[in-house]
Amino acid sequence: MRLQDFRGLFHHEEVELISIEHIADDYYVAEFKNPESLSWEPGEHAIFTIKGRKIKGKKWRAFSIASRHEEGVIRIGTRIGPDPSAYKAVLRDLAPGNRIDMRGPFGWFKLQDVTSPIVMIAGGIGITPIYGILKELEASDNRRKVEVIVSSKGHYLFKEEIDGIAQEDANITIHYTRSRDEAQAMIKNSSELYGQRGWYYISGTPSMIREVTNQLTSSSIPSKRIINDPFKGYRTQS
């Protein structure tokens, strides 16, 4: 990662909630109004702090942004289980018009060039930054090969939208998997196909990121071609 990838860390905004929707299972999607002064590269994340509410424990979380700034909304996805943290309980119950502090966006989980093939590997809610990158590719004249491997035991978030993007771009292939073995086989095929020419993006839990990174490096993929989010720990249900 590069110093310039963190420039947005010094940008602070108060953003207004448009909606928060329970999609399926424990998946939620929230959208906030995008201030005119704010822009970002899809795949980056931001730190969201809820102030003025009684929250036991940490009052902030980092969420990847699953939208392009041209859409006019800041879209995030999260999982909120039946026994959520105090933060997520408050987030779930916010009403349209409520405001929340946002610092960022920033990070290096974003497109690195315009030619190299891409393999993006998502576990569960980890699809959120990848969906943002896919929307950026949809809006561009994409000519590179893109493989997306999504692993989930339940709901596939943004599946309909992602399928629509892939249907319009023959260079984009989506693989949906249900098991670790199935996902590992897909990753093996992709790493053999693209080798050191490709960029490999991993988005998921810390253990999943470690496991996939180990698989890729053991297949001679250089660590500098493997990208994951530096705020790995937030993609849990808490």
C-alpha positions, 0 to 999 in steps of 0.5 A: 500500500502507498501513502497516497492511498490514505489521503482520504483519511483526513477528509471528514463529512457528516452524511445523511441517511437515505435508507437502511434495508434488510435484504435477506438473512442478516444482510443489510444495505444502507445508503447515505447522501453523497455530499457534492464535495466528496469523491472516491475510487470504488473499493475504498472504505470509510470510518463511520462514527455514530455520535449523540447515541448511547453506545456501549463500546466502540462508537465507530466501524469501517465499511467498504463503499459499494457505489460509484460517487457518480451515483450520488449515494454512499452505499455500504453493506453489513451483517447484523445478527440477532444479538448485534453489538451496540453500534450495529443495533443503533445503526440498524434503527437509524431513520432516514434523515439521521446523520452520521460522521464519516472519515474517508474514503481511503484505502488501496483496495481499488483498481491498480491499472487498466490492463492487467487481468483481475481475480476478485475473491469475496467471502460473504459481506466481503462482496461490498468493495468488489461490487463497487469495483464491478460498477466502475468496470461497468462504466468503463470500456473494460477490455481486461479479463475479470474473474469473481469468486464469491463464497457464501453459505447463504445469501449472495448480496448484490447477486442480481446486480452483479449478474447484470453487469457480467451479462453485459461484459463478456470479459467478466465471469462470476463464480458462486461457491458454497464450500471452501473446497469449491472456492479453493478449486476456483482460486487454483484455476484462476491463479494458474490461468493468470499467474503473475500477470494478474491482480488478486483481491481478497475481501472477507474475514481475517481468517479467510484472507490469510487462507487465500493469501497462503494459497496464492503465495504457495502458487507463486503469486507475488505478495505485491500482486495480492490486495486486501483491505487493511481494516480486515477485522470489521467484516463480522456480524458484531 
